[in-house]
């Protein structure tokens, strides 16, 4: 267990953002991006050891296993880091009722933003 | 155009992370998460106006349109922010040869991380 922890932590660059990395949660079965949180080294170790996504709350300054109270825990099926080793991607199965966002939606990304397509549409 | 800029910027919380928000890039056709970068308000405005993902480089301290040199630009098909308005999600079409990562792979998330599945497997 210790070997896994040490090996994994060495693969992740926590220094670039004051001890934190962004952690993307993606539903494995659909590919839908559900939410993004932050992990410090301790949160990452808790995630790797428990198999459930555990974030570090910047406002509460403590670890929180997502869904521990609601039952909508995020069971990690696979995890990867990127070429800079400063972002994590988790493919998960959502337990419980599957509503990840505290607003009662499946995904937190529910607010559309306007994009000007006039320049790119000319290229199609 | 000004109205769109102002409206969009008011929807995004740049204050939580020193003027920056994380920006996830997801291939629209497959759902694959390709990379994550950072945007400040100027980079977001450039993205919304050009229709191409434009990041703010924290190391070079300037804007960069991803793929402007290589030709692998990220054409934005849709964009959204989350319930906290501090993360952006872009669904894109990758122009050029489709290899987004500077290491020559399609996605930057190529480094698998070990997860202990023994606790969650017991729940299946």
gemmi code that builds the backbone of each chain (N, CA, C; Angstrom):
import gemmi

chains = {
    "A": [
        ("UNK", (0.836, -1.209, 0.000), (0.000, 0.000, 0.000), (0.871, 1.259, 0.000)),
        ("UNK", (1.889, 1.232, 0.862), (2.772, 2.389, 0.930), (3.448, 2.628, -0.414)),
        ("UNK", (3.867, 1.534, -1.051), (4.541, 1.689, -2.341), (3.616, 2.342, -3.353)),
        ("UNK", (2.356, 1.937, -3.353), (1.431, 2.538, -4.307), (1.289, 4.035, -4.034)),
        ("UNK", (1.144, 4.384, -2.760), (0.993, 5.798, -2.410), (2.184, 6.616, -2.884)),
        ("UNK", (3.383, 6.144, -2.537), (4.581, 6.905, -2.877), (4.718, 7.022, -4.386)),
        ("UNK", (4.494, 5.929, -5.075), (4.663, 5.954, -6.525), (3.657, 6.918, -7.150)),
        ("UNK", (2.394, 6.848, -6.710), (1.383, 7.728, -7.284), (1.668, 9.190, -6.988)),
        ("UNK", (2.062, 9.481, -5.751), (2.272, 10.886, -5.398), (3.434, 11.475, -6.168)),
        ("UNK", (4.443, 10.661, -6.445), (5.578, 11.178, -7.210), (5.157, 11.516, -8.633)),
        ("UNK", (4.074, 10.899, -9.090), (3.623, 11.161, -10.456), (2.803, 12.440, -10.565)),
        ("UNK", (2.456, 13.048, -9.467), (1.569, 14.209, -9.491), (2.299, 15.451, -8.997)),
        ("UNK", (2.144, 16.552, -9.726), (2.824, 17.802, -9.377), (1.869, 18.683, -8.576)),
        ("UNK", (2.031, 18.640, -7.260), (1.171, 19.445, -6.396), (1.747, 20.849, -6.156)),
        ("UNK", (2.956, 21.089, -6.639), (3.642, 22.350, -6.304), (3.156, 23.533, -7.125)),
        ("UNK", (2.631, 23.262, -8.317), (2.325, 24.361, -9.245), (1.208, 25.255, -8.725)),
        ("UNK", (0.299, 24.686, -7.923), (-0.856, 25.464, -7.480), (-1.035, 25.335, -5.965)),
        ("UNK", (0.032, 25.682, -5.246), (-0.027, 25.753, -3.778), (-0.537, 24.462, -3.149)),
        ("UNK", (-0.050, 23.339, -3.643), (-0.398, 22.061, -3.024), (-1.654, 21.415, -3.559)),
        ("UNK", (-2.274, 22.031, -4.570), (-3.534, 21.506, -5.094), (-3.421, 21.141, -6.574)),
        ("UNK", (-4.257, 20.205, -6.986), (-4.447, 19.931, -8.412), (-5.946, 19.891, -8.670)),
        ("UNK", (-6.340, 20.244, -9.895), (-7.742, 20.130, -10.294), (-8.047, 18.662, -10.577)),
        ("UNK", (-9.240, 18.221, -10.205), (-9.650, 16.832, -10.397), (-10.989, 16.814, -11.131)),
        ("UNK", (-10.966, 16.300, -12.352), (-12.164, 16.226, -13.184), (-12.857, 14.896, -12.943)),
        ("UNK", (-14.171, 14.937, -12.788), (-14.956, 13.716, -12.599), (-15.832, 13.504, -13.828)),
        ("UNK", (-15.645, 12.363, -14.474), (-16.362, 12.045, -15.707), (-17.114, 10.725, -15.512)),
        ("UNK", (-18.380, 10.716, -15.880), (-19.140, 9.466, -15.790), (-18.602, 8.478, -16.817)),
        ("UNK", (-18.246, 7.292, -16.366), (-17.594, 6.338, -17.262), (-18.515, 5.867, -18.379)),
        ("UNK", (-19.768, 5.615, -18.063), (-20.665, 4.990, -19.041), (-21.088, 5.941, -20.156)),
        ("UNK", (-21.168, 7.246, -19.861), (-21.658, 8.210, -20.849), (-20.595, 9.194, -21.331)),
        ("UNK", (-19.506, 9.342, -20.572), (-18.501, 10.336, -20.913), (-18.857, 11.735, -20.439)),
        ("UNK", (-19.996, 11.892, -19.788), (-20.409, 13.226, -19.337), (-19.496, 13.731, -18.216)),
        ("UNK", (-19.036, 14.980, -18.360), (-18.245, 15.596, -17.297), (-19.209, 16.075, -16.215)),
        ("UNK", (-19.016, 15.590, -15.001), (-19.984, 15.830, -13.938), (-19.606, 17.009, -13.048)),
        ("UNK", (-18.341, 17.096, -12.688), (-17.907, 18.177, -11.809), (-16.387, 18.247, -11.787)),
        ("UNK", (-15.894, 19.329, -11.195), (-14.457, 19.495, -10.974), (-14.268, 19.934, -9.528)),
        ("UNK", (-13.313, 19.325, -8.852), (-12.950, 19.746, -7.511), (-11.443, 19.831, -7.406)),
        ("UNK", (-10.958, 20.035, -6.193), (-9.513, 20.117, -5.998), (-9.060, 19.062, -5.008)),
        ("UNK", (-7.856, 18.566, -5.227), (-7.239, 17.606, -4.300), (-5.866, 18.102, -3.889)),
        ("UNK", (-5.548, 17.908, -2.605), (-4.155, 18.020, -2.189), (-3.605, 16.584, -2.112)),
        ("UNK", (-2.379, 16.435, -1.670), (-1.782, 15.096, -1.667), (-2.572, 14.149, -0.771)),
        ("UNK", (-3.077, 14.678, 0.336), (-3.830, 13.847, 1.273), (-5.154, 13.387, 0.654)),
        ("UNK", (-5.825, 14.301, -0.042), (-7.100, 13.948, -0.683), (-6.885, 12.913, -1.781)),
        ("UNK", (-5.798, 13.087, -2.538), (-5.497, 12.105, -3.574), (-5.224, 10.731, -2.949)),
        ("UNK", (-4.455, 10.694, -1.866), (-4.149, 9.420, -1.209), (-5.429, 8.768, -0.687)),
        ("UNK", (-6.335, 9.588, -0.134), (-7.600, 9.049, 0.370), (-8.448, 8.491, -0.773)),
        ("UNK", (-8.421, 9.169, -1.912), (-9.148, 8.695, -3.089), (-8.588, 7.368, -3.580)),
        ("UNK", (-7.270, 7.313, -3.697), (-6.628, 6.096, -4.211), (-6.853, 4.919, -3.270)),
        ("UNK", (-6.843, 5.181, -1.980), (-6.971, 4.097, -1.005), (-8.416, 3.631, -0.820)),
        ("UNK", (-9.361, 4.571, -0.882), (-10.758, 4.204, -0.637), (-11.466, 3.766, -1.911)),
        ("UNK", (-10.970, 4.263, -3.059), (-11.656, 3.994, -4.313), (-12.816, 4.934, -4.570)),
        ("UNK", (-12.995, 5.933, -3.702), (-14.053, 6.938, -3.869), (-13.431, 8.334, -3.937)),
        ("UNK", (-13.943, 9.158, -4.838), (-13.404, 10.511, -5.013), (-13.532, 11.293, -3.709)),
        ("UNK", (-12.401, 11.802, -3.247), (-12.328, 12.592, -2.018), (-11.587, 13.883, -2.332)),
        ("UNK", (-12.272, 15.002, -2.138), (-11.687, 16.307, -2.466), (-11.111, 16.978, -1.229)),
        ("UNK", (-10.387, 18.072, -1.493), (-9.988, 18.983, -0.424), (-10.825, 20.252, -0.591)),
        ("UNK", (-11.572, 20.604, 0.431), (-12.398, 21.806, 0.364), (-11.533, 23.020, 0.684)),
        ("UNK", (-11.454, 23.941, -0.280), (-10.652, 25.149, -0.058), (-11.316, 26.078, 0.944)),
        ("UNK", (-12.637, 26.074, 0.998), (-13.317, 26.975, 1.935), (-13.340, 26.383, 3.351)),
        ("UNK", (-13.591, 25.088, 3.455), (-13.657, 24.469, 4.785), (-12.297, 23.953, 5.251)),
        ("UNK", (-11.335, 23.945, 4.337), (-9.962, 23.507, 4.636), (-9.913, 22.106, 5.242)),
        ("UNK", (-10.652, 21.202, 4.633), (-10.587, 19.805, 5.081), (-11.018, 18.875, 3.956)),
        ("UNK", (-10.731, 17.593, 4.141), (-11.116, 16.590, 3.144), (-12.616, 16.344, 3.202)),
        ("UNK", (-13.190, 16.039, 2.050), (-14.584, 15.585, 2.041), (-14.770, 14.562, 0.933)),
        ("UNK", (-15.280, 13.397, 1.339), (-15.614, 12.388, 0.347), (-16.941, 12.795, -0.281)),
        ("UNK", (-16.902, 13.069, -1.567), (-18.105, 13.513, -2.275), (-19.207, 12.460, -2.144)),
        ("UNK", (-20.371, 12.875, -1.695), (-21.508, 11.980, -1.611), (-21.567, 11.143, -0.347)),
        ("UNK", (-20.658, 11.396, 0.590), (-20.629, 10.573, 1.803), (-21.948, 10.704, 2.583)),
        ("UNK", (-22.530, 11.898, 2.572), (-23.788, 12.120, 3.280), (-24.993, 11.745, 2.411)),
        ("UNK", (-24.971, 12.182, 1.143), (-26.126, 11.973, 0.259), (-26.231, 10.542, -0.256)),
        ("UNK", (-25.103, 9.824, -0.208), (-25.089, 8.478, -0.771), (-24.661, 8.443, -2.230)),
        ("UNK", (-24.537, 9.629, -2.835), (-24.129, 9.695, -4.244), (-22.599, 9.706, -4.357)),
        ("UNK", (-21.989, 8.691, -3.812), (-20.525, 8.628, -3.864), (-20.049, 8.347, -5.285)),
        ("UNK", (-18.832, 8.766, -5.558), (-18.257, 8.630, -6.893), (-17.225, 7.497, -6.857)),
        ("UNK", (-17.636, 6.330, -7.318), (-16.762, 5.160, -7.295), (-15.788, 5.231, -8.474)),
        ("UNK", (-14.526, 5.228, -8.196), (-13.524, 5.415, -9.249), (-13.298, 4.107, -10.004)),
        ("UNK", (-13.503, 4.162, -11.305), (-13.227, 2.992, -12.135), (-11.826, 3.061, -12.716)),
        ("UNK", (-11.381, 4.276, -13.075), (-10.000, 4.451, -13.520), (-9.592, 5.901, -13.306)),
        ("UNK", (-8.281, 6.123, -13.242), (-7.760, 7.463, -12.997), (-6.515, 7.680, -13.838)),
        ("UNK", (-6.309, 8.934, -14.231), (-5.122, 9.270, -15.030), (-4.704, 10.696, -14.710)),
        ("UNK", (-3.430, 10.975, -14.943), (-2.966, 12.358, -14.898), (-2.475, 12.741, -16.287)),
        ("UNK", (-2.227, 14.030, -16.479), (-1.890, 14.503, -17.829), (-0.382, 14.687, -18.002)),
        ("UNK", (0.004, 15.195, -19.158), (1.417, 15.291, -19.511), (2.179, 16.211, -18.562)),
        ("UNK", (1.499, 17.178, -17.964), (2.148, 18.068, -16.990), (2.032, 17.522, -15.569)),
        ("UNK", (1.298, 16.473, -15.389), (1.083, 15.840, -14.086), (0.473, 16.805, -13.065)),
        ("UNK", (-0.313, 17.774, -13.559), (-0.904, 18.742, -12.636), (-2.435, 18.770, -12.697)),
        ("UNK", (-3.035, 17.786, -13.341), (-4.492, 17.656, -13.367), (-4.834, 16.168, -13.328)),
        ("UNK", (-5.925, 15.837, -12.662), (-6.344, 14.438, -12.555), (-7.690, 14.251, -13.239)),
        ("UNK", (-7.854, 13.092, -13.844), (-9.114, 12.739, -14.497), (-9.606, 11.410, -13.929)),
        ("UNK", (-10.818, 11.418, -13.395), (-11.402, 10.211, -12.817), (-12.612, 9.789, -13.625)),
        ("UNK", (-12.629, 8.553, -14.049), (-13.833, 7.983, -14.671), (-14.539, 7.203, -13.569)),
        ("UNK", (-15.825, 7.524, -13.371), (-16.511, 7.018, -12.177), (-17.861, 6.393, -12.510)),
        ("UNK", (-18.339, 5.639, -11.532), (-19.732, 5.210, -11.468), (-20.352, 5.968, -10.303)),
        ("UNK", (-21.487, 6.628, -10.548), (-22.132, 7.406, -9.495), (-23.116, 6.523, -8.736)),
        ("UNK", (-22.871, 6.376, -7.459), (-23.794, 5.598, -6.629), (-25.022, 6.444, -6.268)),
        ("UNK", (-25.990, 5.837, -5.597), (-27.180, 6.571, -5.144), (-28.066, 6.954, -6.302)),
        ("UNK", (-28.674, 8.139, -6.210), (-29.615, 8.560, -7.248), (-28.937, 9.178, -8.471)),
        ("UNK", (-27.611, 9.263, -8.436), (-26.876, 9.704, -9.619), (-26.851, 11.195, -9.838)),
        ("UNK", (-27.425, 11.950, -8.908), (-27.440, 13.410, -9.043), (-26.233, 13.974, -8.293)),
        ("UNK", (-25.221, 14.357, -9.044), (-23.956, 14.753, -8.430), (-24.002, 16.186, -7.899)),
        ("UNK", (-24.675, 17.065, -8.623), (-24.652, 18.481, -8.243), (-25.582, 18.746, -7.059)),
        ("UNK", (-25.149, 19.652, -6.182), (-25.977, 19.981, -5.010), (-27.250, 20.720, -5.423)),
        ("UNK", (-27.310, 21.170, -6.677), (-28.532, 21.806, -7.175), (-29.561, 20.796, -7.679)),
        ("UNK", (-29.251, 19.509, -7.561), (-30.215, 18.486, -7.937), (-30.145, 18.049, -9.388)),
        ("UNK", (-29.052, 18.378, -10.057), (-28.858, 17.931, -11.442), (-27.761, 16.871, -11.475)),
        ("UNK", (-27.720, 16.142, -12.575), (-26.706, 15.089, -12.694), (-25.308, 15.697, -12.748)),
        ("UNK", (-25.131, 16.685, -13.622), (-23.835, 17.358, -13.777), (-23.907, 18.758, -13.196)),
        ("UNK", (-22.756, 19.271, -12.764), (-22.689, 20.668, -12.295), (-22.626, 21.649, -13.472)),
        ("UNK", (-22.320, 21.169, -14.680), (-22.123, 22.077, -15.816), (-23.453, 22.332, -16.527)),
        ("UNK", (-24.269, 23.168, -15.925), (-25.624, 23.398, -16.415), (-25.845, 24.812, -16.940)),
        ("UNK", (-24.809, 25.662, -16.884), (-24.983, 27.062, -17.285), (-24.341, 27.296, -18.646)),
        ("UNK", (-25.138, 27.369, -19.717), (-24.552, 27.573, -21.046), (-23.942, 28.967, -21.186)),
        ("UNK", (-22.863, 29.057, -21.961), (-22.185, 30.328, -22.230), (-22.235, 30.593, -23.731)),
        ("UNK", (-22.348, 31.867, -24.085), (-22.456, 32.233, -25.504), (-21.091, 32.237, -26.178)),
        ("UNK", (-21.056, 31.661, -27.358), (-19.839, 31.634, -28.177), (-20.181, 32.224, -29.540)),
        ("UNK", (-19.301, 33.049, -30.060), (-19.472, 33.610, -31.397), (-18.996, 32.588, -32.427)),
        ("UNK", (-19.942, 32.010, -33.169), (-19.582, 30.960, -34.134), (-19.358, 31.525, -35.540)),
        ("UNK", (-19.476, 32.826, -35.712), (-19.464, 33.373, -37.072), (-18.119, 33.178, -37.769)),
        ("UNK", (-17.026, 33.220, -37.013), (-15.717, 33.041, -37.664), (-15.425, 31.593, -37.967)),
        ("UNK", (-15.811, 30.699, -37.073), (-15.508, 29.288, -37.290), (-16.477, 28.661, -38.277)),
        ("UNK", (-17.715, 29.145, -38.292), (-18.683, 28.553, -39.217), (-18.261, 28.755, -40.670)),
        ("UNK", (-17.539, 29.847, -40.928), (-17.081, 30.123, -42.282), (-16.085, 29.081, -42.758)),
        ("UNK", (-15.505, 28.344, -41.813), (-14.476, 27.366, -42.170), (-15.047, 25.985, -42.437)),
        ("UNK", (-16.286, 25.798, -42.107), (-16.848, 24.446, -42.249), (-16.968, 24.041, -43.702)),
    ],
    "B": [
        ("UNK", (-21.946, 42.639, -29.568), (-20.767, 41.864, -29.128), (-20.376, 42.226, -27.696)),
        ("UNK", (-20.421, 43.527, -27.414), (-20.073, 43.957, -26.063), (-21.039, 43.344, -25.047)),
        ("UNK", (-22.308, 43.330, -25.419), (-23.302, 42.775, -24.497), (-22.990, 41.317, -24.194)),
        ("UNK", (-22.621, 40.568, -25.220), (-22.315, 39.166, -24.986), (-21.119, 39.036, -24.039)),
        ("UNK", (-20.092, 39.844, -24.286), (-18.909, 39.775, -23.429), (-19.253, 40.056, -21.974)),
        ("UNK", (-19.967, 41.148, -21.766), (-20.282, 41.548, -20.403), (-21.142, 40.496, -19.722)),
        ("UNK", (-22.134, 40.005, -20.436), (-23.033, 39.026, -19.847), (-22.269, 37.757, -19.477)),
        ("UNK", (-21.426, 37.303, -20.409), (-20.681, 36.084, -20.139), (-19.707, 36.252, -18.972)),
        ("UNK", (-19.021, 37.381, -18.942), (-18.020, 37.550, -17.888), (-18.672, 37.632, -16.517)),
        ("UNK", (-19.862, 38.205, -16.476), (-20.543, 38.277, -15.185), (-20.946, 36.895, -14.699)),
        ("UNK", (-21.065, 35.955, -15.633), (-21.455, 34.602, -15.251), (-20.284, 33.783, -14.715)),
        ("UNK", (-19.077, 34.290, -14.833), (-17.891, 33.517, -14.463), (-17.191, 34.163, -13.268)),
        ("UNK", (-16.822, 33.350, -12.288), (-16.169, 33.842, -11.078), (-14.654, 33.686, -11.229)),
        ("UNK", (-14.013, 34.784, -11.606), (-12.558, 34.746, -11.776), (-11.820, 35.062, -10.468)),
        ("UNK", (-12.546, 35.432, -9.434), (-11.894, 35.923, -8.213), (-11.357, 34.810, -7.320)),
        ("UNK", (-11.950, 33.615, -7.452), (-11.624, 32.562, -6.486), (-10.183, 32.079, -6.617)),
        ("UNK", (-9.635, 32.194, -7.835), (-8.291, 31.659, -8.062), (-7.411, 32.711, -8.750)),
        ("UNK", (-7.320, 33.867, -8.129), (-6.409, 34.920, -8.597), (-6.616, 35.275, -10.064)),
        ("UNK", (-7.857, 35.404, -10.453), (-8.141, 35.847, -11.815), (-8.229, 34.747, -12.847)),
        ("UNK", (-8.102, 33.501, -12.411), (-8.098, 32.380, -13.356), (-9.235, 31.399, -13.074)),
        ("UNK", (-9.657, 30.711, -14.115), (-10.545, 29.557, -13.955), (-9.967, 28.401, -14.770)),
        ("UNK", (-10.238, 27.182, -14.325), (-9.830, 26.001, -15.087), (-10.778, 25.833, -16.273)),
        ("UNK", (-10.236, 25.415, -17.401), (-11.025, 25.224, -18.620), (-10.772, 23.816, -19.155)),
        ("UNK", (-11.827, 23.009, -19.129), (-11.733, 21.625, -19.593), (-12.092, 21.571, -21.069)),
        ("UNK", (-11.303, 20.833, -21.841), (-11.589, 20.670, -23.267), (-11.978, 19.217, -23.516)),
        ("UNK", (-13.180, 19.043, -24.055), (-13.727, 17.706, -24.304), (-14.076, 17.578, -25.778)),
        ("UNK", (-13.649, 16.502, -26.400), (-14.008, 16.275, -27.803), (-15.502, 16.007, -27.892)),
        ("UNK", (-16.188, 16.770, -28.735), (-17.645, 16.666, -28.777), (-18.121, 15.312, -29.290)),
        ("UNK", (-17.453, 14.791, -30.303), (-17.963, 13.583, -30.961), (-17.777, 12.321, -30.124)),
        ("UNK", (-16.727, 12.296, -29.288), (-16.429, 11.082, -28.530), (-16.619, 11.244, -27.023)),
        ("UNK", (-16.629, 12.485, -26.538), (-16.703, 12.718, -25.100), (-15.358, 12.617, -24.401)),
        ("UNK", (-14.302, 12.350, -25.166), (-12.978, 12.198, -24.550), (-12.483, 13.542, -24.006)),
        ("UNK", (-11.992, 13.531, -22.767), (-11.394, 14.743, -22.200), (-9.970, 14.857, -22.745)),
        ("UNK", (-9.692, 15.966, -23.413), (-8.432, 16.109, -24.126), (-7.358, 16.830, -23.316)),
        ("UNK", (-7.741, 17.902, -22.658), (-6.761, 18.660, -21.880), (-7.468, 19.643, -20.967)),
        ("UNK", (-6.707, 20.227, -20.069), (-7.195, 21.293, -19.198), (-6.186, 22.437, -19.234)),
        ("UNK", (-6.676, 23.643, -19.360), (-5.820, 24.809, -19.277), (-6.479, 25.842, -18.386)),
        ("UNK", (-5.899, 27.035, -18.355), (-6.465, 28.092, -17.522), (-6.814, 29.303, -18.382)),
        ("UNK", (-7.864, 29.981, -17.990), (-8.278, 31.215, -18.667), (-8.426, 32.326, -17.643)),
        ("UNK", (-7.969, 33.523, -18.020), (-8.366, 34.715, -17.286), (-9.512, 35.355, -18.079)),
        ("UNK", (-9.995, 36.497, -17.625), (-11.153, 37.104, -18.291), (-10.841, 37.420, -19.753)),
        ("UNK", (-9.602, 37.841, -20.010), (-9.215, 38.190, -21.377), (-9.191, 36.949, -22.279)),
        ("UNK", (-8.668, 35.853, -21.749), (-8.612, 34.614, -22.532), (-10.023, 34.096, -22.815)),
        ("UNK", (-10.887, 34.192, -21.826), (-12.270, 33.770, -22.044), (-12.927, 34.633, -23.119)),
        ("UNK", (-12.727, 35.951, -23.070), (-13.314, 36.836, -24.072), (-12.783, 36.505, -25.465)),
        ("UNK", (-11.487, 36.212, -25.552), (-10.892, 35.862, -26.849), (-11.473, 34.550, -27.365)),
        ("UNK", (-11.713, 33.611, -26.477), (-12.319, 32.333, -26.863), (-13.746, 32.540, -27.365)),
        ("UNK", (-14.516, 33.308, -26.608), (-15.921, 33.529, -26.983), (-16.013, 34.284, -28.309)),
        ("UNK", (-15.107, 35.223, -28.536), (-15.171, 36.039, -29.749), (-14.629, 35.321, -30.987)),
        ("UNK", (-13.578, 34.509, -30.794), (-12.962, 33.849, -31.958), (-13.617, 32.513, -32.264)),
        ("UNK", (-14.206, 31.891, -31.246), (-14.751, 30.552, -31.428), (-13.703, 29.458, -31.291)),
        ("UNK", (-12.476, 29.852, -30.922), (-11.386, 28.892, -30.718), (-10.848, 29.008, -29.295)),
        ("UNK", (-10.568, 27.862, -28.681), (-10.079, 27.868, -27.300), (-8.761, 28.641, -27.211)),
        ("UNK", (-8.755, 29.639, -26.329), (-7.579, 30.472, -26.106), (-7.304, 30.507, -24.609)),
        ("UNK", (-6.134, 30.036, -24.228), (-5.785, 29.948, -22.806), (-4.936, 31.139, -22.370)),
        ("UNK", (-4.755, 31.232, -21.058), (-3.755, 32.134, -20.494), (-2.619, 31.262, -19.968)),
        ("UNK", (-1.420, 31.486, -20.468), (-0.272, 30.719, -20.017), (0.259, 31.306, -18.724)),
        ("UNK", (0.247, 30.492, -17.666), (0.734, 30.979, -16.374), (2.248, 31.156, -16.388)),
        ("UNK", (2.947, 30.348, -17.161), (4.411, 30.465, -17.186), (4.864, 31.600, -18.108)),
        ("UNK", (4.213, 31.739, -19.265), (4.621, 32.804, -20.202), (3.861, 34.104, -19.954)),
        ("UNK", (2.845, 34.033, -19.118), (2.052, 35.209, -18.753), (1.465, 35.933, -19.967)),
        ("UNK", (0.920, 35.154, -20.876), (0.241, 35.752, -22.026), (-0.790, 34.787, -22.594)),
        ("UNK", (-1.652, 35.301, -23.466), (-2.672, 34.470, -24.100), (-2.030, 33.582, -25.159)),
        ("UNK", (-2.598, 32.418, -25.362), (-2.181, 31.578, -26.494), (-3.381, 30.808, -27.001)),
        ("UNK", (-3.635, 30.974, -28.305), (-4.682, 30.170, -28.931), (-4.106, 28.785, -29.171)),
        ("UNK", (-4.677, 27.800, -28.510), (-4.181, 26.423, -28.632), (-4.229, 25.980, -30.097)),
        ("UNK", (-3.103, 25.499, -30.607), (-3.048, 24.981, -31.972), (-2.842, 26.024, -33.038)),
        ("UNK", (-2.606, 27.277, -32.645), (-2.449, 28.337, -33.652), (-1.251, 28.050, -34.562)),
        ("UNK", (-0.197, 27.489, -33.991), (0.994, 27.163, -34.774), (0.861, 25.803, -35.457)),
        ("UNK", (0.417, 24.797, -34.699), (0.365, 23.427, -35.221), (-0.795, 23.199, -36.184)),
        ("UNK", (-1.806, 24.070, -36.094), (-3.001, 23.861, -36.913), (-4.076, 23.054, -36.206)),
        ("UNK", (-3.735, 22.497, -35.059), (-4.709, 21.694, -34.311), (-5.539, 22.592, -33.386)),
        ("UNK", (-6.196, 23.553, -33.981), (-7.000, 24.462, -33.171), (-8.242, 23.745, -32.635)),
        ("UNK", (-8.753, 24.262, -31.534), (-9.906, 23.652, -30.864), (-11.129, 24.518, -31.131)),
        ("UNK", (-11.927, 24.092, -32.094), (-13.114, 24.851, -32.475), (-14.237, 24.575, -31.477)),
        ("UNK", (-14.727, 25.608, -30.847), (-15.724, 25.432, -29.785), (-17.113, 25.218, -30.384)),
        ("UNK", (-17.725, 24.105, -30.026), (-19.093, 23.839, -30.465), (-20.094, 24.292, -29.415)),
        ("UNK", (-19.740, 24.117, -28.146), (-20.584, 24.640, -27.067), (-19.739, 24.835, -25.823)),
        ("UNK", (-20.223, 25.691, -24.935), (-19.492, 25.992, -23.700), (-20.467, 26.119, -22.552)),
        ("UNK", (-19.990, 25.764, -21.359), (-20.828, 25.874, -20.164), (-19.946, 26.150, -18.959)),
        ("UNK", (-20.549, 26.745, -17.943), (-19.875, 26.850, -16.658), (-20.685, 26.069, -15.632)),
        ("UNK", (-20.096, 25.879, -14.453), (-20.737, 25.010, -13.467), (-21.483, 25.829, -12.412)),
        ("UNK", (-22.017, 25.115, -11.442), (-22.873, 25.749, -10.432), (-22.134, 26.792, -9.611)),
        ("UNK", (-20.823, 26.646, -9.472), (-20.026, 27.650, -8.759), (-19.487, 28.729, -9.703)),
        ("UNK", (-19.685, 28.570, -10.986), (-19.224, 29.511, -11.993), (-17.702, 29.717, -11.946)),
        ("UNK", (-16.971, 28.690, -11.520), (-15.519, 28.845, -11.443), (-14.755, 27.817, -12.278)),
        ("UNK", (-15.463, 27.111, -13.131), (-14.820, 26.171, -14.057), (-15.575, 26.223, -15.377)),
        ("UNK", (-14.844, 26.084, -16.479), (-15.472, 26.118, -17.802), (-15.306, 24.765, -18.489)),
        ("UNK", (-16.312, 24.396, -19.261), (-16.271, 23.151, -20.023), (-16.553, 23.478, -21.484)),
        ("UNK", (-15.622, 23.099, -22.359), (-15.771, 23.355, -23.792), (-15.886, 22.032, -24.534)),
        ("UNK", (-16.920, 21.902, -25.331), (-17.022, 20.756, -26.238), (-16.538, 21.247, -27.597)),
        ("UNK", (-15.558, 20.527, -28.160), (-14.849, 21.053, -29.322), (-14.747, 20.037, -30.453)),
        ("UNK", (-14.426, 20.589, -31.627), (-13.951, 19.810, -32.760), (-12.482, 20.166, -32.937)),
        ("UNK", (-11.625, 19.149, -33.012), (-10.196, 19.400, -33.143), (-9.826, 19.484, -34.617)),
        ("UNK", (-9.315, 20.621, -35.022), (-8.863, 20.774, -36.401), (-7.483, 20.123, -36.580)),
        ("UNK", (-6.997, 20.106, -37.813), (-5.663, 19.562, -38.089), (-5.620, 18.058, -37.935)),
        ("UNK", (-4.501, 17.540, -37.411), (-4.348, 16.086, -37.302), (-4.999, 15.506, -36.052)),
        ("UNK", (-5.599, 16.370, -35.245), (-6.366, 15.884, -34.106), (-5.546, 15.509, -32.889)),
        ("UNK", (-4.235, 15.717, -32.954), (-3.369, 15.377, -31.825), (-3.196, 16.619, -30.962)),
        ("UNK", (-3.899, 16.656, -29.862), (-3.937, 17.865, -29.042), (-2.693, 17.995, -28.166)),
        ("UNK", (-2.196, 16.886, -27.640), (-1.081, 16.959, -26.686), (0.246, 17.200, -27.417)),
        ("UNK", (1.093, 17.997, -26.780), (2.397, 18.284, -27.391), (3.282, 17.041, -27.426)),
        ("UNK", (2.883, 15.992, -26.719), (3.631, 14.735, -26.765), (3.221, 13.866, -27.957)),
        ("UNK", (2.299, 14.351, -28.774), (1.914, 13.611, -29.975), (0.770, 12.647, -29.779)),
        ("UNK", (0.050, 12.786, -28.687), (-1.125, 11.949, -28.461), (-2.386, 12.793, -28.605)),
        ("UNK", (-3.516, 12.116, -28.773), (-4.770, 12.842, -28.941), (-5.123, 13.594, -27.660)),
        ("UNK", (-5.062, 12.904, -26.532), (-5.388, 13.508, -25.239), (-4.117, 13.677, -24.416)),
        ("UNK", (-4.136, 14.657, -23.522), (-3.011, 14.821, -22.590), (-3.079, 13.828, -21.425)),
        ("UNK", (-4.237, 13.198, -21.221), (-4.405, 12.324, -20.054), (-3.974, 10.902, -20.385)),
        ("UNK", (-2.668, 10.692, -20.410), (-2.117, 9.415, -20.858), (-1.411, 8.637, -19.749)),
        ("UNK", (-1.364, 9.217, -18.552), (-0.608, 8.572, -17.468), (-1.561, 7.933, -16.473)),
        ("UNK", (-1.714, 6.606, -16.515), (-2.644, 5.954, -15.586), (-2.143, 6.013, -14.147)),
        ("UNK", (-3.083, 6.114, -13.217), (-2.768, 6.141, -11.788), (-3.433, 4.940, -11.118)),
        ("UNK", (-2.755, 4.403, -10.123), (-3.282, 3.210, -9.439), (-4.361, 3.581, -8.422)),
        ("UNK", (-5.422, 2.821, -8.442), (-6.519, 2.983, -7.491), (-6.751, 1.642, -6.801)),
        ("UNK", (-6.969, 1.691, -5.503), (-7.280, 0.485, -4.733), (-8.767, 0.179, -4.880)),
        ("UNK", (-9.071, -0.879, -5.613), (-10.484, -1.205, -5.869), (-11.043, -2.201, -4.847)),
        ("UNK", (-10.234, -2.606, -3.881), (-10.668, -3.709, -3.014), (-11.876, -3.339, -2.160)),
        ("UNK", (-11.985, -2.081, -1.755), (-13.133, -1.700, -0.910), (-14.399, -1.520, -1.724)),
        ("UNK", (-14.265, -0.936, -2.909), (-15.452, -0.696, -3.721), (-15.922, -1.982, -4.403)),
        ("UNK", (-14.990, -2.857, -4.729), (-15.398, -4.096, -5.391), (-16.312, -4.927, -4.509)),
        ("UNK", (-16.129, -4.795, -3.206), (-16.959, -5.561, -2.278), (-18.413, -5.108, -2.322)),
        ("UNK", (-18.640, -3.910, -2.864), (-19.996, -3.359, -2.892), (-20.753, -3.723, -4.149)),
        ("UNK", (-20.067, -4.284, -5.107), (-20.726, -4.544, -6.399), (-21.778, -5.633, -6.279)),
    ],
}
model = gemmi.Model(1)
for chain_id, residues in chains.items():
    chain = gemmi.Chain(chain_id)
    for i, (resn, *xyz) in enumerate(residues, 1):
        res = gemmi.Residue()
        res.name, res.seqid = resn, gemmi.SeqId(i, " ")
        for name, pos in zip(("N", "CA", "C"), xyz):
            atom = gemmi.Atom()
            atom.name, atom.element = name, gemmi.Element(name[0])
            atom.pos, atom.b_iso = gemmi.Position(*pos), 0.0
            res.add_atom(atom)
        chain.add_residue(res)
    model.add_chain(chain)
structure = gemmi.Structure()
structure.add_model(model)
structure.setup_entities()
